[in-house]
Amino acid sequence: MKTLYLQYLRNFEGLSKEIWLLSLITFINRAGAMVIPFLSLYLVNAKGFTLPQVGWIMSAFGLGSLLGTYVGGRLTDTIGFYKVITVSLFLGGIGFILLQFIDSFYGFCLGIFALIFAADAYRPAIFVACEAYSKPGNVTRSITLIRLAINLGFSIGPLIGGIIIASISYRSLFWIDGITCVLAAAVLFFTLKPKKIVQEETVKPIAKEGVPPTRNPLFLLFIFIMIANTAAFVQYFSVVPLYYEKEYLLTEDLIGWLLFLNGALIVLFEMPLVGWLDRRNISKTKATLWGILLLAASFWVLNLGHTVWLLILGMILMTLGEMIGSPFSNALALEMAPKGRKGSYMGLYSMSFSVSHMVGHSSGMNLADGYGFDSTWTMLSLFLVGIAGITFWLHILLKRKSTPTENYLSKG
């Protein structure tokens, strides 16, 4: 046991103190993000919206995320990631507090759009900050530490959130979300002032190399894969919680425990798993491929019977796919981005998740409403198998093409 513990700690060696500070800030922000996992339940149970209406609201969520990440990526390349992260956290906190006072359908669409527009400008900036503060060869592990902070917060947040909903009310979550976002902005402002990096960003702009992301066909194919994969993945934060409630009659606190399982597994096992795969030089595209297949399996097992153990198994498979696929796809996007265009590339990469929110939630809600949950899980599984095939094609194309990333991608 002691050996395993020491090996676990060894995965964190060599990471800069700035990465640890960014991880702390991310944890504070994510620990308060209790509304999002329960948003579909809140809209149905507290607001009385129909499933198609919830789908439209989540599409507004995705549109706000799309434009927010685009603007965040552009601003990261011009004013620097530090300012973008600070302002995004602060405005996101204010937005969460105000959102609870909206009752109408159209008002909620507009409110969730504005909130996520401000909050998701954070996403491309944090990726660029992660690379800027990482030591050579540590980018993938630095991203993994950031993800660990996200998932540590995510594992605690929904668990506490579910208990708060069951014992107090939904509205309490909006206050907690808002306050923790503002707190995260304050921690960043007072503890992390990268004077040298800020000066380099504002006084000496980096010369741009390569082509823009929209003119890079392989990167666009990669973005398509990310959109398709994440459109299925987001069902775990909209349709799946409704499935837990309607088919298994689970209460919000029990749903919180299931979501806690996802975050807890990532906190315990993602860093050692990624470190082990990194040492084995697995290609980033193959890691992404395995992540997609495991996500497909997580939906497939839901139709094997009607027992809570299958829900747990599905969550474990989804989490395993997330642990393998996400860090390496993040690192692949950074690796494909040429010097001086990383903000734009990571902005488009982050926008892929926004598009997934736009199409994924609405499609999932309408599928569940029209065909039932069982058929929805089958269709998602088959869809993901097809996307896995396209990912393998991308792997072959990247091996054939003579690019700076070829040597690494050809490994494994």
Summary of the structure (lengths in Angstrom):
residues: 412
radius of gyration: 20.3
end to end distance: 30.0
largest distance: 61.4
contacts: 1546
relative contact order: 0.16
helix: 83%
strand: 0%
